[in-house]
Amino acid sequence: MSTAAKLDERARGQFARLGTTRVRRGELLRHPVYTRFLHWGVAIFFVLSLLTGFAIYSPWLFHWLAPLFGGGPRTRALHPWFGVVFEVFFLFQFLNWATPMAWRDSDRRWLGNIRDYVTNQETVEPEEVGFFNGGQKLYFWAIAVTAVLFLITGVLLWFDHQVPRWLVAVSYVIHDLAALVMLAGFIIHVYEGTAHQPGTFRSMIDGTVTERWAWTHHPGWYRAVTGRDAREDYEREKQRQKEEPR
């Protein structure tokens, strides 16, 4: 086991003692306490970085965003620190999810059929969809790339008096483009976790999902944790619902 894996496992154990996740009948554990802590840490400090960044970037937004953080000077002072905390949280989230986020051929096939996913053409996802689907993995790796860009350009902008002006100018452009990419992904992520896949958001609140949610959206993961076939259980539940009114 690598050092990173050992660190992640130790952190999981520590957080498991700090909080518990109650799994009821008909539910499956999706995200333990540690994973939820990292997820919300990344989300909160991304939003704080985004808001303070917009306040600095746009004079129009500055007038109503900057007062939320104590005025212009304090907003400028807080922005890089919010970014640093975001980077730290995402580093640990990266270690936590690097293995299940590994890209596979099945993810490439999933992206090839993304139109069916977006339009809900299929009731149940393909059997090969595991803990994360191709879209979730793509979003994760996009965050990883933009996080690196944020870190490099953010440091250059933070110490702009010590680097060439052309490098500062280039850093501004890359930093802003990375922020726009992250914002677009964030909006899609929120939509997918709420309106498009009801039941997903609760997994980041109490850590669980229903078995129906699991066999619908992540059949491969459902089979791995239950030993049962997702399609068979779906058809069985469908038949049971047809017979109930009789």
C-alpha positions in Angstrom: 0.0 0.0 0.0 1.4 3.4 -1.0 2.0 6.2 1.6 -0.9 8.2 0.1 -3.3 5.2 0.5 -2.1 4.7 4.1 -2.7 8.3 4.9 -6.2 8.2 3.3 -7.1 5.0 5.2 -5.9 6.5 8.5 -8.0 9.6 7.9 -11.1 7.5 7.2 -10.6 5.6 10.5 -10.2 8.8 12.5 -13.3 10.4 11.0 -15.3 7.2 11.5 -14.7 7.6 15.2 -15.9 11.2 15.1 -19.2 10.6 13.4 -21.4 7.7 12.3 -23.5 7.0 9.3 -26.8 5.2 9.9 -27.8 2.8 7.1 -31.4 1.8 7.1 -33.1 -1.2 5.5 -33.2 -0.8 1.7 -30.2 1.6 1.8 -26.5 1.4 1.0 -23.6 3.3 2.3 -22.4 5.6 -0.4 -20.1 8.2 1.2 -18.6 7.8 4.7 -18.1 10.8 7.1 -14.5 11.6 5.9 -15.6 11.7 2.2 -18.5 14.0 3.0 -16.2 16.3 5.1 -13.8 16.7 2.2 -16.5 17.2 -0.4 -18.1 20.0 1.6 -14.8 21.6 2.4 -13.9 21.7 -1.3 -17.3 23.0 -2.2 -17.5 25.7 0.5 -14.0 27.1 -0.2 -14.5 27.0 -3.9 -17.6 29.1 -3.6 -15.8 31.5 -1.2 -12.9 31.8 -3.6 -15.3 32.3 -6.5 -17.2 35.1 -4.8 -14.1 37.0 -3.6 -12.6 36.5 -7.1 -15.6 37.9 -8.8 -15.6 40.8 -6.5 -12.0 41.6 -7.4 -12.5 40.9 -11.1 -15.7 42.9 -11.8 -16.3 46.5 -10.6 -20.1 45.9 -10.9 -20.0 42.8 -8.7 -17.5 44.5 -6.4 -20.1 46.9 -5.0 -22.3 44.2 -3.6 -20.0 41.3 -3.1 -17.0 43.0 -1.4 -19.1 44.2 1.6 -20.0 40.6 2.4 -16.3 40.0 3.2 -15.7 43.3 5.0 -14.8 45.6 2.1 -12.4 45.7 -0.8 -9.0 45.4 1.0 -10.2 42.5 3.1 -11.7 40.8 0.1 -8.4 41.0 -1.7 -6.6 39.7 1.3 -9.0 36.7 1.9 -9.2 35.5 -1.7 -5.8 33.8 -1.9 -6.2 32.3 1.5 -9.6 30.8 0.5 -7.8 29.4 -2.5 -5.1 27.8 -0.4 -7.7 26.1 1.8 -9.5 24.9 -1.3 -6.3 23.4 -2.6 -5.6 21.6 0.7 -9.1 20.1 0.8 -8.9 19.1 -2.8 -5.5 17.4 -2.3 -7.0 15.1 0.3 -10.1 14.6 -1.8 -7.8 13.6 -4.7 -6.1 11.0 -2.5 -9.5 9.8 -1.3 -11.0 9.4 -4.8 -8.0 8.8 -7.1 -8.6 5.0 -7.3 -12.3 5.0 -8.1 -11.8 7.9 -10.5 -9.3 6.0 -12.6 -10.3 6.2 -16.3 -11.3 3.0 -18.0 -12.6 2.0 -21.5 -16.1 1.7 -20.1 -16.0 5.5 -19.3 -15.1 6.3 -22.9 -18.1 4.2 -24.0 -20.3 6.0 -21.5 -19.3 9.4 -22.9 -20.0 8.1 -26.4 -23.6 7.5 -25.3 -23.9 10.7 -23.2 -26.9 11.9 -25.3 -29.0 9.0 -24.0 -27.9 9.8 -20.5 -28.8 13.5 -20.8 -32.2 12.8 -22.3 -33.0 9.8 -20.0 -33.4 7.4 -22.8 -32.5 4.4 -20.6 -34.2 3.7 -17.3 -31.1 1.9 -15.9 -27.5 2.8 -16.6 -25.2 0.2 -18.3 -24.0 -2.7 -16.2 -20.4 -1.5 -16.4 -21.1 1.8 -14.6 -19.3 1.5 -11.3 -18.9 3.8 -8.3 -18.6 6.8 -10.7 -19.7 7.2 -14.3 -17.6 8.8 -17.1 -19.1 12.2 -16.6 -18.3 12.3 -12.9 -14.8 11.2 -13.6 -14.4 13.8 -16.4 -15.5 16.5 -13.9 -13.1 15.3 -11.2 -10.1 15.3 -13.6 -11.1 18.8 -14.9 -11.1 20.0 -11.2 -7.6 18.4 -10.8 -6.2 20.2 -13.8 -7.8 23.6 -12.9 -6.7 23.2 -9.3 -3.1 22.9 -10.5 -3.6 26.0 -12.8 -5.1 27.9 -9.9 -2.2 27.0 -7.6 0.5 28.0 -10.1 -1.1 31.2 -11.4 -2.4 32.1 -8.0 1.1 32.1 -6.5 2.4 34.2 -9.4 -0.4 36.7 -8.9 0.0 36.7 -5.1 3.7 37.7 -5.5 3.2 39.7 -8.7 5.8 42.3 -7.6 8.5 39.6 -7.8 7.8 38.2 -11.3 7.9 39.7 -14.8 4.8 41.7 -15.8 4.1 39.5 -18.9 4.0 36.5 -16.7 1.5 38.2 -14.4 -0.7 39.1 -17.4 -0.6 35.6 -18.7 -1.4 34.3 -15.2 -4.5 36.6 -15.0 -5.9 35.1 -18.2 -5.3 31.5 -17.3 -6.6 32.0 -13.8 -9.8 33.6 -15.0 -10.4 30.9 -17.7 -9.8 28.2 -15.1 -12.4 29.8 -12.9 -14.9 29.9 -15.7 -14.4 26.2 -16.5 -14.8 25.4 -12.8 -17.9 27.5 -12.6 -19.5 25.8 -15.6 -18.6 22.4 -14.2 -20.0 23.4 -10.7 -23.3 24.4 -12.1 -23.7 21.1 -14.0 -22.5 19.2 -11.0 -25.2 20.8 -8.8 -27.9 20.1 -11.4 -26.9 16.5 -11.8 -26.8 16.0 -8.0 -30.3 17.5 -7.5 -32.8 17.8 -10.3 -31.4 15.2 -12.8 -30.7 12.4 -10.2 -33.0 12.8 -7.2 -31.5 11.1 -4.2 -27.9 12.0 -5.1 -27.7 15.1 -2.9 -28.8 13.2 0.3 -25.7 10.9 -0.2 -23.5 13.9 0.7 -25.8 14.7 3.6 -26.3 11.5 5.5 -24.0 9.3 3.4 -26.6 6.8 2.1 -28.6 6.1 -1.1 -31.5 3.8 -1.7 -30.9 0.5 -3.4 -33.2 1.7 -6.2 -31.0 4.7 -6.8 -27.9 2.5 -6.8 -29.2 -0.1 -9.3 -30.5 2.8 -11.5 -27.4 5.0 -11.7 -24.5 2.8 -10.7 -25.4 -0.9 -11.5 -21.7 -2.1 -11.4 -21.2 -0.6 -7.9 -24.6 -2.0 -6.8 -23.5 -5.5 -8.0 -20.1 -5.1 -6.2 -21.6 -4.2 -2.8 -24.7 -6.4 -2.8 -23.7 -9.4 -5.0 -27.0 -9.0 -6.9 -27.7 -8.1 -10.5 -29.0 -4.6 -10.9 -31.2 -5.3 -14.0 -32.8 -8.3 -12.3 -33.6 -6.3 -9.2 -35.0 -3.5 -11.3 -37.3 -5.8 -13.3 -38.4 -7.5 -10.0 -39.3 -4.2 -8.5 -41.1 -3.1 -11.7 -43.1 -6.3 -11.7 -44.0 -5.9 -8.0 -45.2 -2.3 -8.6 -47.5 -3.6 -11.4 -49.0 -6.2 -9.2 -49.6 -4.0 -6.2 -52.8 -2.3 -7.3 -54.5 -5.6 -8.0 
